[in-house]
Amino acid sequence: MALWRISVKSSGTVNGIRLEKGMFVEMPTPVSMSDPLRSNVSENKPKINNLFVSKYGVDLLKAGLISTSHLESEKIS
C-alpha cells in the first residue's frame, strides 16, 4: 500500500471551476509504485474527483482537469 499526494500545479478557472495552486488530496493505492495519475487512469479519475469534491467542493471531471497537465502526484509513504 502507498499513499500519494495529488496537488494542483497552478491557479486558474476552467469551465467555471476555480483551482488554487497547492490544493491537494491524499489517495491510497494498493500497489506501492502505481502512480494514480499515470496508471489505471480511467479507474482512478472518479476516485480522485470524489476526493476533491469531498474536500473542496470542486468537480474536476466536469472541467476535464484530472490529468498530468493540471495535477501532480507525489508518493508520501
Residue, then its C-alpha position, 0 to 999 in steps of 0.5 A: m500500500a502507498l499513499w500519494r499526494i495529488s496537488v494542483k500545479s497552478s491557479g486558474t478557472v476552467n469551465g467555471i471551476r476555480l483551482e488554487k495552486g497547492m490544493f491537494v488530496e491524499m489517495p491510497t493505492p494498493v500497489s506501492m509504485s502505481d502512480p494514480l495519475r499515470s496508471n489505471v487512469s480511467e479507474n482512478k479519475p472518479k476516485i480522485n474527483n470524489l476526493f476533491v469534491s469531498k474536500y473542496g467542493v470542486d468537480l474536476l471531471k466536469a472541467g476535464l482537469i484530472s490529468t498530468s497537465h493540471l495535477e501532480s502526484e507525489k508518493i508520501s509513504 
